[in-house]
Amino acid sequence: MCSASSADARPVEKLSVGIFLFDGVEVLDFAGPFEVFSRTRLVPGTESRRSEESAPFRVFTVAASADPVRATGDLRVLPHFDFASAPPIDLLVIPGGYGTRPLIENAPVLDWIRRSAAAARHVTSVCTGSLLLAKAGLLSGRRATTHWAALDLLAGIDPTVTVDREARVVTDGIVSSAGVAAGIDMAFAMVETLCGRAVADETARYIEYPRERSRT
């Protein structure tokens, strides 16, 4: 979809990345992918990060309401949009955290996830965010993973899901990752898929992340 070229000055068509926030969301689950997608540039180097000119992604957060979200550690986060005001999402990110447990029975949230996923080009999850995707019926018949402590719970929510207990990132139509820090690997996997390995590797170098490519 996109490629790196320091000589190409044409405007970049940006994909919108919408990251779901909720009370009890794990901080690194959303902050890790936010950092990766928001720091990706098609033009390498530090200077390109000073503007959005070569950024292939427009990254924003979405919550059920515009009220501040209380993430783990009592971090307060103000979402960019609520469900009603959010723009169309091309790449949906559903993070995890203990706050996913009550949301498993939250019909409005599950409905929003279904609608957003149906309209998105790509759907991803981090950690126990896959539990919400499973409850919404989006992982039926697919391979998926989650945090190691929730693998059995994922299997129980939808027995048709093939739960991968070893992979850090699983791609089967929907891209899911293991717990917390694995969301960074998921984000880099998406950058590589959409923008190429060179862009992903250069972004990893910029944020000084020792990227490893695990099986998917």
C-alpha positions as CSV (number, residue, x, y, z in Angstrom):
1,M,0.0,0.0,0.0
2,C,2.7,2.5,0.9
3,S,6.5,2.6,0.3
4,A,9.4,4.6,1.6
5,S,11.0,7.1,-0.7
6,S,12.9,10.2,0.3
7,A,12.5,11.6,-3.2
8,D,8.8,11.2,-3.4
9,A,7.1,14.4,-2.2
10,R,3.6,13.5,-3.1
11,P,1.0,13.7,-0.3
12,V,0.6,10.4,1.5
13,E,-2.8,8.7,1.7
14,K,-3.3,8.1,5.4
15,L,-5.0,5.1,6.9
16,S,-7.0,5.9,10.0
17,V,-6.0,3.8,13.0
18,G,-8.7,3.8,15.7
19,I,-7.7,2.4,19.1
20,F,-10.5,1.5,21.5
21,L,-10.1,2.8,25.1
22,F,-12.1,1.7,28.2
23,D,-11.8,1.8,32.0
24,G,-9.3,-0.8,33.0
25,V,-7.4,-0.9,29.7
26,E,-3.8,-2.0,30.0
27,V,-1.6,1.0,29.3
28,L,1.0,-0.6,27.0
29,D,-1.8,-2.5,25.2
30,F,-2.9,0.8,23.6
31,A,0.2,3.0,24.1
32,G,2.5,0.5,22.4
33,P,0.6,0.4,19.1
34,F,-0.1,4.1,19.3
35,E,3.6,4.8,19.5
36,V,4.4,2.5,16.6
37,F,1.7,3.7,14.2
38,S,2.1,7.4,15.1
39,R,5.9,7.3,14.7
40,T,5.9,5.4,11.3
41,R,7.2,7.5,8.4
42,L,7.7,6.7,4.8
43,V,10.8,9.0,4.7
44,P,13.5,7.7,7.1
45,G,15.3,9.7,9.7
46,T,14.6,11.8,12.7
47,E,13.6,15.0,10.8
48,S,10.7,13.3,9.2
49,R,9.1,12.7,12.6
50,R,8.8,16.5,13.1
51,S,5.8,16.6,10.7
52,E,3.0,14.4,9.5
53,E,3.9,14.8,5.8
54,S,5.2,11.3,5.3
55,A,3.1,9.6,8.0
56,P,1.0,6.8,6.5
57,F,-1.3,6.6,9.5
58,R,-3.6,9.0,11.3
59,V,-3.9,7.6,14.8
60,F,-6.7,8.4,17.3
61,T,-8.4,6.9,20.3
62,V,-12.1,6.1,20.7
63,A,-14.2,5.4,23.9
64,A,-17.8,4.9,24.6
65,S,-18.0,8.5,26.0
66,A,-15.9,11.6,25.9
67,D,-15.1,11.2,29.6
68,P,-11.6,10.5,30.8
69,V,-10.7,6.8,30.8
70,R,-9.0,5.3,33.8
71,A,-6.3,2.9,32.6
72,T,-4.3,0.5,34.7
73,G,-2.3,2.3,37.4
74,D,-5.0,4.9,37.5
75,L,-3.6,6.7,34.5
76,R,-6.2,9.1,33.2
77,V,-6.6,9.3,29.4
78,L,-8.8,11.6,27.4
79,P,-10.1,9.9,24.3
80,H,-10.0,11.8,21.0
81,F,-13.6,10.7,20.1
82,D,-16.6,8.9,21.6
83,F,-18.6,6.3,19.6
84,A,-20.9,8.9,18.2
85,S,-18.3,11.3,16.9
86,A,-15.5,8.9,15.8
87,P,-14.5,9.1,12.1
88,P,-14.4,6.0,9.9
89,I,-11.7,3.6,11.0
90,D,-9.5,1.7,8.5
91,L,-7.4,-0.2,11.1
92,L,-9.2,-1.1,14.3
93,V,-7.2,-1.9,17.4
94,I,-8.9,-3.6,20.4
95,P,-6.6,-3.6,23.4
96,G,-7.0,-5.7,26.6
97,G,-6.7,-5.4,30.3
98,Y,-8.9,-6.4,33.2
99,G,-11.5,-3.9,32.0
100,T,-12.4,-6.3,29.2
101,R,-14.2,-8.7,31.6
102,P,-17.3,-6.5,32.2
103,L,-17.3,-5.5,28.6
104,I,-17.9,-9.1,27.5
105,E,-21.5,-8.6,28.5
106,N,-21.8,-4.9,27.4
107,A,-24.1,-5.0,24.4
108,P,-23.5,-1.4,23.2
109,V,-19.7,-1.9,23.2
110,L,-20.0,-5.3,21.4
111,D,-22.3,-3.7,18.8
112,W,-19.8,-0.9,18.2
113,I,-17.0,-3.3,17.8
114,R,-19.0,-5.3,15.2
115,R,-20.0,-2.2,13.2
116,S,-16.4,-0.8,13.3
117,A,-14.9,-4.1,12.3
118,A,-17.3,-4.5,9.4
119,A,-16.3,-1.1,8.0
120,A,-12.6,-1.5,8.7
121,R,-10.0,-2.8,6.3
122,H,-8.1,-4.4,9.1
123,V,-9.0,-5.6,12.6
124,T,-6.5,-6.3,15.3
125,S,-6.4,-7.1,19.0
126,V,-3.8,-6.9,21.8
127,C,-3.9,-9.2,24.9
128,T,-7.4,-9.9,26.1
129,G,-8.9,-7.6,23.5
130,S,-9.4,-10.8,21.6
131,L,-12.0,-11.8,24.2
132,L,-14.2,-9.0,23.0
133,L,-13.6,-9.9,19.4
134,A,-14.6,-13.5,20.2
135,K,-17.7,-12.5,22.1
136,A,-18.7,-10.3,19.2
137,G,-18.5,-13.3,17.0
138,L,-15.6,-12.0,14.9
139,L,-13.1,-14.8,15.6
140,S,-15.4,-17.8,14.9
141,G,-13.6,-20.4,12.9
142,R,-10.3,-18.5,13.1
143,R,-6.9,-18.9,14.8
144,A,-6.2,-16.3,17.5
145,T,-4.2,-15.7,20.6
146,T,-4.4,-13.7,23.8
147,H,-2.6,-13.2,27.1
148,W,-1.2,-16.5,28.4
149,A,-3.5,-16.2,31.5
150,A,-6.6,-15.9,29.3
151,L,-6.0,-18.6,26.7
152,D,-8.6,-21.0,28.3
153,L,-11.1,-18.1,28.7
154,L,-10.8,-17.3,25.0
155,A,-11.4,-21.0,24.1
156,G,-14.5,-21.0,26.4
157,I,-16.0,-17.9,24.9
158,D,-16.1,-19.4,21.4
159,P,-15.1,-23.0,21.1
160,T,-14.8,-22.6,17.3
161,V,-11.7,-20.5,17.8
162,T,-8.4,-22.3,17.3
163,V,-6.4,-20.9,20.2
164,D,-2.7,-20.6,19.4
165,R,-0.9,-20.9,22.7
166,E,2.6,-20.4,21.3
167,A,2.6,-17.6,18.8
168,R,3.2,-14.0,19.7
169,V,1.2,-12.7,16.8
170,V,-1.4,-14.6,14.9
171,T,-2.8,-13.6,11.5
172,D,-6.0,-15.2,10.3
173,G,-8.0,-12.5,8.7
174,I,-8.0,-10.8,12.0
175,V,-4.6,-10.1,13.6
176,S,-4.3,-10.9,17.3
177,S,-1.4,-10.8,19.7
178,A,-0.4,-12.2,23.0
179,G,-0.2,-10.0,26.1
180,V,0.7,-6.4,26.7
181,A,4.1,-5.8,25.1
182,A,3.2,-8.2,22.2
183,G,1.0,-5.4,20.9
184,I,4.1,-3.6,19.8
185,D,5.0,-6.7,17.7
186,M,1.5,-6.8,16.3
187,A,1.7,-3.1,15.3
188,F,5.1,-3.7,13.6
189,A,3.6,-6.7,11.7
190,M,0.9,-4.5,10.4
191,V,3.3,-1.8,9.4
192,E,5.3,-4.4,7.5
193,T,2.2,-5.7,5.8
194,L,1.0,-2.3,4.8
195,C,4.2,-0.4,4.2
196,G,6.9,-2.9,3.8
197,R,9.7,-4.4,5.8
198,A,12.1,-1.5,5.3
199,V,9.6,1.0,6.8
200,A,8.8,-1.3,9.7
201,D,12.5,-1.9,10.5
202,E,13.4,1.8,10.2
203,T,10.6,2.7,12.6
204,A,11.7,0.1,15.0
205,R,15.2,1.5,14.9
206,Y,13.8,5.0,15.5
207,I,12.0,4.0,18.7
208,E,15.0,1.7,19.6
209,Y,12.8,-1.4,19.7
210,P,14.7,-4.7,19.2
211,R,12.2,-6.1,16.8
212,E,11.8,-9.9,16.4
213,R,9.8,-11.6,13.7
214,S,7.9,-14.5,15.3
215,R,5.8,-17.0,13.3
216,T,2.2,-16.0,12.7
